Amino acid sequence: MTGVTAVQSAAPIIGRLVVVGLGLIGGSFAKGLKESGLCREVVGVDLDPQSRQLAVELGVVDRCEDHLATACVGADVIQLAVPILAMEKLLGVLAGLDLGNAVLTDVGSAKGNVVRAAREVFGTMPARFVPGHPIAGSEQSGVEASNAQLFRRHKVILTPLPETDPAALSLVDRLWSVLGADVEHMDVERHDEVLAATSHLPHLLAFGLVDSLAKRNENLEIFRYAAGGFRDFTRIAGSDPVMWHDIFLANRDAVLRTLDTFRSDLDALRDAVDAGNGHQLLGVFTRARVAREHFGKILARRAYVEKVAAEDLSFLAQPGGSVRGQIRVPGDKSISHRSIMLGSLAEGVTEVEGFLEGEDALATLQAFRDMGVVIEGPHHGRLTIHGVGLNGLKPAPGPIYLGNSGTSMRLLSGLLAAQRFDSVLTGDASLSKRPMARVAEPLRQMGAVIETAAEGRPPLTIRGGKALTGISYVMPMASAQVKSCLLLAGMYAEGTTTVTEPAPTRDHTERMLRGFGYPVAGNGATASVVAGGTLTATRIEVPADISSAAFFLVAASIAEGSDLLLEHVGVNPTRTGVIDILRLMGADISVQNLREVGGEPVADLRVRHAGLKGIVIPEALVPLAIDEFPVLFIAAACAEGRTVLRGAQELRVKESDRIQAMADGLTVLGIKVEPTADGLIIEGGQIGGGEVDGQGDHRIAMAFSIASLRAAAPIRIRDCANVATSFPNFLALCSQVGIRVAQEGQS
């Protein structure tokens, strides 16, 4: 638990806190820390007598002073919460005082200006001065609006310098964290550029637009008929003019750079309107819309994650039940990724149906939008991709952020290694821990220049303009992502690129390349491409994802009385390892209405309860079911006898160490398991109840949800938030077919 309420009984860590400026920000900082108990005394300083009186009466501070020198005697921390252009004068006064070992910090929104002023008056930047900026506010102002919870779940950016005392930085970080803030550290220059773009420029535009319209003779008519969009866009023009005058002057250089970039983009937009260039307009509008939606999702997710952090989002799965009915699970993620990539590089317009609107596939979509591809949608799983051809991609405006999508990063590495421009691929904390050397090394053999972080991990910096040469590459371990990466690079490489696998993996890339008219040679464990081909736009219907269907295949297999129909499931033979393994264990699964859609085999799967038996899983099937093993381990726990898995070391470098995570959870539930370096040995038995850890891995959380069907008592699964982003309607589908699992605290 974080925030003020979490530290009411904390022992003081500083003696005297002095807050200079008792407006909304300074007053809220003072009040929050006073209530936290971390300060023996909180002293306020303000030029306004009424503000000083109110601050004491409202419990914002313990006492107030009207003289700065008096207040600062014996101070441990001095917070400067005055307007930005008043800061230089205040720092000048402080420079003439004996501040002892006090830590200085501030709340100004233009850090470069504050640092310059401090260096000027002190002669050097004081080591115990920690510049800071809380990104929080309120419609109200003044000390009477002070709110101890104001900074809770808001960003606070600290901008330490090389000479900043680490102990001072740590203390200021701690104080903001105690107030429930999300504290980040950033370079001064980077902070000012970010704020110029996200806060200062929008205010400048709003002030300017309203002033421009107000100066027209017909302004009364314009404002009379202005609708909600105008009101929303110009709301911030009602902000304090003096404060913003100060901010623009203080952060002038960064604002001008941002404004110049915007003016250039605005000129290009004007030219498109003038020329009637609808394609360019559509590109701008679709990119802007999805960026705005993405921003909205970030805010919504932030609120969701904050709620989760406070509650530790958990699933509670009730024991027993049977599985009946018919459902269609979400679209195949692998095919969704590839439809965007190849559709973007094709000549013409590609239509996609059944696209999976999960975060991973959306990360790929945004990457291609960043590289200049116009993509309409997604809307109810439909996309329209205006292809730019194999050589039509443009440099992204900055690093390409891919979230948690390893597929996006590995496949894009192959494409971007052959482009004329440099690219940087980044991801979240989880993706940044995953190995990328497996694609970087063979791409380097083809002539690509790729730089990675330590141990071959992201971010990846890919240097463009390098001529690639085809290679014959024998993969040391089976991986569809590595194979696909090299085949995509091979479309640009001189000669032939051939990839040979130790065992067959999913062949969606080969099938889709052929569907777009690009020849792919080979069969079985070998695939080859030759540069010089063309991708021609087509129509793609994405089948339901067999990896998502796997949870329900196991559910119906283990629960007595079950009879379930899964509709329109992709049954590509390189993906059906889960069906083959379950059938070897005795599962009753029938394939009905088999057909081909867009080059991919699709069928309806009917599964009924059957008694399962433990088996030694053939290693040839391991690559064909690598993502489905968490739920297959549940099937093994319900089977009679022993199940042995070997050759699955890749499971240890997924979103979690899936071998250890499942072994730990099954042990809690009373199942005898033995993890090995490359697999797991499971003795079937009676599943009990208990509390297991989902470890932030959606497949672990969903697998233990399915286990409840055969459990003797409820199963509580912690850390399940990622299920909502990878399989958003999982709980709803469970409820529909009779699996009694729900978010804890909800019914």
N, C-alpha and C positions, 0 to 999 in steps of 0.2 A: 504494500500500500504506500502511496506517495502523497505528498502535499502537506499542508499545514496540520490537518487533523491527525496525521500520523506521528507528529512529534510533540504533542502537547506536553508530555512529561519529560522531554529531552533535557539533559543537563546543559547549561549555557556553555557555548564554545568561544564566545567573545564577550568582552566586558561592555564596551559602549559602542553603539551604532549611531552615527550621526547622518541624518538625511537632510540635504540642503535642497529646498524646494518641495512644498507640500501640496502639489497638485494631485491629479489622479494617479500618475505613475509613482511619484515619490511617496505619496500618502499610502498607496496600496502596498508598496514594498515595506514601508515602515510598519504598517498594521499587521501584515502577514508575519513578519519576523518577530514582532512583539508577542503575537499570539503563539508563536512556535515555541517560545521559551529558550531559544538559542542565544538570546542577548540578555545580559543582566539589566541593561538600560538602553532605551531608544530615545534619542534626542532629536527634535525637529528644529530646523532653521527656515524662516520665511520672512520676507519683507512686509507681508500683510498682517497686521495685528489680529484681524478677525480670523484669518486662517490659522494663526498660532493658537488662538483661544479654542476654536472648534477642534483642532487636532488633539488637544488634551481632553476636551469634553467627550469626544467620540471614541476615545481610547486608541487613537491612531499612534500616539507617542506617549512616553512617560512624562516628558516635559519639553518645553520649547525655549529657545533663545532667539533674541533678535540680533545678536552680534556673533558673527562667524567665529572669531577668535576664541570667544568664551566657550562656545559649543564644542570646539575641536580639542580642547584640553583633555588629554587622556583618552582620545578616541582610538578605537581599534580598527574600525572601518568607517569611511566617509563616502556616502553615496551622493553623487551630484546629479540632481534631477531638475535642472533649470533649462530654459529654452536654449537652443543651439548657439545663437549668437550672443547670449549672455555668458556662455561658458568661458570665453577667453578672459573676460573681466574677472570672473570667479576664480579661475586658475591663477590669475595674477595675484589676487589676494592670498590664496593658499600658498603660493610660492614664497611669500614673505613671512609665513608662520612656521613655528617649530612643530612639525606634525609627528615627531618621534618616529615610531615604526608603523604608523597607521597605513592601512591599505586604502587606496583611492580607487573608485570605480564610477561609472557614469551610465546614462541611459540614452545618450544622443543618437540620432538616426544617421548622422554623417560622421563616420569614425575618422576618416582622413583629416577632416577639419579639426576634430578634437585632439588628435595626436600632434598635428602641426602646432596648434596653440600651446599644448603642454610642453613641447620641446622648446618653443620660443620663450616661454616665461620661466621654465625651470632650467634652461640651458641644455638639458638632456631629458629624455623620456624617463621619468622616475620608474625604477624597477618594480615598485609596489603599486603602480597604477595599472589597473586592468580595465581597458575600455569594454563597454558592453552596450547591448541594445535589445530591450524586450519588444517583441512584436505583439503587442496587445493594446487594447484601448476600449473605449466605451462612448456611447452617445452623451454621457454625462461628464462633467469636468469639475475640478476643484477638490479640496480636501474632503468635503462632505460626500463625495462619490467614492472615497477610498474603500477598496474591497480586498480583503485578505485572500480571496480566491481568484483575483483578476488574472494572474499569470498561470494558473493551473491549466495544463494541457496546451499551453502556448509556447512558441519558440522564443528562446532567449539566445542571442548570438554574442559570444565573447570573442574579441579580436586581439588576442595576445600578440606581443611583438617578440623578437628574438631575445631582447633584454628583460622581458617580464619574469619576475620571480615566480618559480613554479609553485611555491607555497602560497603566495598571494592569489595566483590563478585558481588553485585548488579551493581556497577558502571562498572566493566569490562564486565559483561553480557550485559549491555546497549550499551557499545561501539561496541561490536561485532554485536549485533542485528541491530544497526544503519547501519552497513555495509551490511545488508541483510543476515547475516549468520543464520543458524539454530543452536542455542546454546543449548547444553546439558551439564548436570553435571554428573560426574562419579567419583568413587573412583580411587585413584592413581593406585592401584594394578590392578584393573579391566581394566583401560585404557591400561596399559602396556601389559597385556595379550591379549587384543583385537588387539592392533597394532602389537604385535609379530606374531599373527596368520594371519592377513589380509594384512599386508604390509611387515613386516620384513622377515618372512619366505619365501614368494614368491621371494623377491629379493635375498635372500641367495641361493635358489634353482636355480634361473636363472643364477646368477654368477657362481655357482658350475657346472652346466651342460655345459655351454659354455666353461669354463676352462677345464673340463674333456675331452670334444670332441676336443678342440684345442690342447691338449697335445698328441693326437694320431698322428701317422705317416701319416695316411690317411686323416688328417683333411681337406685338401684342397678339396678332393673329397666329403667328408661329407657336407661341407658348400656349395659346388657347386650345390648339388642336394637337398639341404634343401628347403622345400616348405613353403607356407604361415603359416602353423601351427607352424613350428619351429620359424619362424620370430616373430609371435605374442607372443609365449610363452616366448621367450628370449629377447623381446624388452627392458625390464627393466634392463637387464644386461648392457645396455648402460648408466646407471645412474652414477653419480659422485662417484668414488671409495672411495675418502677420506671421503665424507659425510657419506657413508654407513659404512665404517670402524668405524667411530665415533659412529654411531647409534648402531651397533651390540655390541660394547664394553659397551656402556651406558646402553643398555637394555638386557644385557647378560643373566640374570637369566630367564626372561620371554621367551626369544628366545630359550634357551636350553630346557625349559619345553615343548614348542610347537614343537621343533625339535624332542625331544624324542618320543612324541606321534605320530608324522608323521613317524618316523623311524619304530615304531611298526606296524603301518598300512601298510607301504611299505613292511615290512617283510611278513605280512600276504598276501599281494597281490602277492609277489614273490612265496610264498608257493602255492597259488592257481594256478598260471601259471605252476609251476613245477609239480603239481599233476594233471593238466588238469581239475581243478574244475571249469567247465563252469558256474555252478549255482552261485558260489561265485563271479566270475568275473562279471556276469550279474547283480548281486545285487549291486556291487560297481559302475558299469558303469551307471546303471539306476538311482541310488541315486545321483551320481555326475551330470548326465545330468540334472535331474530335479532341483537340487540345483542351477546349473548354470543358467538354464532358470528362476528360481525363482529370482535369483540375477538380471538378466536382466530385469525382470518385475518390480522389486523394483525400479531400476534406471529409467525405462520408466515411472512408476507410479509417481515417485518423480518429474520428469520433467512435467508430466501431472498435478499433484496436484499443483505444483508451478505455472503453467500457470492458473489453476483454481483459486488459491488463489489470483492471481493478478486480475483475471477477474470476480470472483464469478460465476462459471459456471452455466448458467441458460438455461432453455428451453423457447422458445417462441412458443406458440400454437395459430394458427390462427383459427378464429371461422368458424363453419359450416362444410359441407361436409357429405358424406355418406361412408359406409364401405362395400367394395365388393371384392370378390376374394376367394382364398383358400391359407392357410398358415399352417406351422407346427412350433409351438413354441418350445423353448428348452426343454431338458429332465427334468424329475421330480427330484428335488433336494433331497427330502426325500429318494427316492429309490436309488439315486446315492450314498448318504452317506452309506446306509445300504449294498449296494453291495460291497463296499470296506471292510467294517467291517467283514461281514460274509465270503466274499471270502478270506480274509486274514486268518481267523480262520478255514477254511475248509481244508480237506485233498484233495490234487490235485490242478489242474489248472482251475480257473474260468475265463470264457470269458464274457466281458460286452460290450454291444452295446448301443449307445445312451446316454452315460455318460455325465452329465452336467459339462462342464469345467468352472464352476464358482469358485470364490475364496473360498466359504464355503466348497464345496465338495473337492476342491484341498487341503484345510487345513487338512481334514480327510485323504486324500491320503498320504500327506507328513507325518502325524503322524505315519501311519503304516510303511512307509518306514523307518522312524527313529527307529522303533521297529524291524527292521530286515526283513521286508517282501519285496520280490522282486516283483515289479509291473512294467510292461511294458506299456508305453503310459502315458497319453492319446494321441491318434492320431485320429482325426476326430471322437471323441466320443467312440473310442475303447480302452479297457483295457484288459490286460492279467495279472491275479493275481496268483502268485505262493504261494498257501496257506501253512501255517506252522502248522496247527492244533490248537486245543483249548489251548494247553499248550506250543506253540512254540514261543511266542513273547519274545523279548529281551528288556532289559532296554534301553530307549532312551538315547543318549549321553548327554542330558541336558533337560531343561524344554521343554515341547511340546507346541508350539505356535499355536493357533487355530484362529487367526485373529478375525473376528466378528461372528464366527459360534457358536451360542448357541447349535445347534443340536449336533455338534461335541463334545462339552464339556460335555453335559449332558449324551449322550450315552456312550462316552468313560469312564466316571466316573464309570459306572456299570462294564464295562469290566476290567478296571485297578484295581478296588477294590479287584478283585480276583486273581491278578497276584502275583508272588513271589517277585517282585521288587517294589521299591518306584517310584512314578511318580509325576511330577508337571505339572499342566495344566494352561497355561496362555493365554491371549488374548489381543486384542487392547483396547483402552480407552473405547469404547462403550461396548464391551463384559464385561469388568471389572466392569461395573455398574449393570450388570444383575443378578437377584437372582439365586443362586445355592443351597440354603438350601432345596429346594423342592426335590432335588435328594440326597443331603448329609444326611438328616435326616433318610429317610427309609433305605439307605445303612448302616448307623450306627446301625440301628435296626437289620440288618443282620450280624453285627459283623465287618464291615469295619471301618478303622480308617482314617478319612478325616478331614483335617484342612482347614479352609477358612479364607479369610480376613474379615474385619468388616462387620456385617450385612449379613453374609453368601454369600459374593461375591467373585469372583476370585481374585487372583489365588487359585487353589485347590492343596493341597499337600495330596497325597494318599499313605498311608503306606502299602506296600505289605506284603505278607507272612501271612495274617490273614485268618483263616478258616471262611468261611461264612456259615450261616444257613438260610434256606428258611423261609420266613414269608408269612403271609396272610395280604396284605396291602390294606386298603380301602383309595383310594385317596381323599383328601379333595376337589380337583378341577380337572376337566378333563385336561389331558395333555398327548399327545402321547409320548413326549420326556421322561417324568418321567416313564410312563409305559414301554417303550422300555428299558430304563436304568435298571430297576429292572428285566425284563425278561432276559436281557443279563447277569446280575450278577447271576441270578438264574441258568444259565447253569453250574455254578461252585459251587453252594451252596448245602449243605447237606439237603436232603429232598425236599419238594415241595415249589416253590415260586408262589404265587397266587396274582394277581393284579386285584382289582375291581374298576371300574370307576363310577363316578356319572352319566356320559353320555358317549356314545361311541365316540372314537376318531379314527383317521386313524390307520389302522391295518397292515401297510406295514411290520413291524417287524415280526408279527405272520405269515403272508403269506410267507415272504422270509425265515424264519426259516424252515417252512414246505418244501419250495422249495429246501432247502439244506439238507432235510432229518431229521431235528430235530423235534421231536413231540411237538406240542403245544396243550394243552387241553383247553376246555372252548369255549364259544361263547357269542356274545352280549357284555355285559359290563365286563366280567370276562375272564382272560387268565391265564394259569398255565404252568410252565415248571418244569421238574425234571432233576437234574444233572445226568451226565453219558452218555449222548448222543454224537453223532458225527455229524459234519457238512461235507457233501460230496460235492465236487466241482460241479458246474453246469454252465449253460449258462443263462445270464440275458439280456433281452432287455428292456431298460428303456423307458417307454412311455413319451410322452410330458406332461409337468407339467400343471395340471389344474389351479394352482395358477397363472401361467403366462397367460394361456388361458383366465382367468377371465376378464382381461382388455379388451380383444377383444369381449368377450361375452356381456359385458356391452356396449361397443362401438357400436356394431351392433344393440343392443336392443334400444338404445336411438336416433340413427341417422336415419332420414327418408330416405327411399329408400335403406336401407342396406340389403345385403344378403351375408353372409360369411360362409365358410366351414373351420373348424379347424380340422386338420388331426391328427389321432393317439394319441388322448388325453386319459390319464389315467382317468378312471371313477370308481375307487374304491368307493364303497358306503359310506365309511367313509370320503370321500373327496368331495362328490358332493353336499355339502350344498349350494354352490354358485348357482348351477343349480336349486335346489329346491326352494331357496329363490326368484330367478329371476322369476321362473314359477309362484310362488304364487303372484308375482307382475304383472303377465300378459305377461311375456316374451315368445316369440315364439322360443323355442329351441327344436330341434329334435335330437335324438340319432340314428346314422346310423352305419351299419357295425360293430355291437358289437361283440367282440371276446375276447379271453383270451390269454395273452402273458406272459409266465413265472409266472403264478399264479395271474397275475394282469389283471382285465378287462380293455379293451381298446376300444375306439369307435371314430368315426368321428362325430363332432358336427356341425349341421347346425343351424345358428341363423339369424333371420330376424327381421326387425324393428317391434316394437309393442308399443302400448300405455301402459305405466306402471302406476300402482296405488299403493299408499302407503299402508303399512300393519304393523301389529304388528308382528315382527319376532319371530317365535316360539323359545323358549329358547333351545329346544332339538336340533335345527339346528346350534346353535352358535358354539359349538366345531368343527362342520364339515365344518365351513367356516371362522375360526378365522383369517386366513391370508388374506382373500379376502375382508374384510370389508371396507378398504379404498375405493376401487372402487365401492363396493355396496352402499356406502354413496353417490357416484355420481349418481348412478341409482335412489336412493331415492330423491335426489335433483331434478331430472328430472320427477319424478312421480307425479301424481295428488293426492293431499291429504297428510296425515301425515304418516311417517314411524317411528316406535319406536323400538329401540334395547335395551334390558336389558340382564344382565348376561354375559357381555363381559369385565369384569374388567381386564382380561389378556392383552387387547389391550393397557393398560397404561404402560406396562413394556416390550414393543417390542423395536425395534431400536429407536423409539421415543414414546412419549405418543400419540398414533395414534388417540385417541378420541379427545384430545385437538387440535392436529395439524390439523385434518380435520375440526373440528368446527371453528377454527380460519380462515382457508382458505375459507370455504364455506361462512362464514360471510362477508369476503372481497368481495366475488363474488355476494353478495346480497341475499343469501339464509338464511332464518330464521332457526336457530338451537339452541338446548338447550342441552349442555353436562351434563351428570349425572355421578355419581361415577362409574357406570358399563355399560354405554352405551350412546346413543345419540337419541334425538328426532329431526326429520328433517321435515320441511314443504316444500313440493315441490313447485317450482316456476321457474321464469326465471333466468337463470344463466347469470350474467354480465361478464365484463372483469375486469382486475386488476392484481395486483402483489401479489403472495402468496409465502409462505416459505415451501420448501420441507424438511427442517430440517435434511438434510443428510439421509433421509429415502427413499429408492428407491420406495417403494409402494406408499408413499404420492406423490412423484413427478410424477409417472406414472398415478396415479388416476386423478390428476388435468390436465394432458395432455389429458386424455379421455374426461374430462368435456368440453373441447373446442368445441367438436362437437355440443353442444347445447348452446354455449356461444354467447352473443350479441356483444362481442368485444374480442380482443386478451387477452390471459392470459400469463403473465410472471411468470415462476416458478423458484425461486432461490434455490441454494444449491442442485444441481442434480447430482453431480459427481458420487455418488454411483450407479446410474442406469447402468453406463458403466461396473461396476464390477459384478453386480448381474444379469443383463439381457442385455448383450452386444449388441444384435441386435434389441433392442426394437424400436429405432428410424427408423431403416431400415424397419422393419415389418410394422410400422405405415405408412411410406411412401408408401409401397407396396399396402396397402389396402385402402389408401385415407385419412388417418388422418394427418392433416397438422401441425405437430410439429417437431421442429428441434432445435439443439443447437443454442443459440443466437449468431448472427454474421455469421452463416453459412446458406446456402440455400440447 
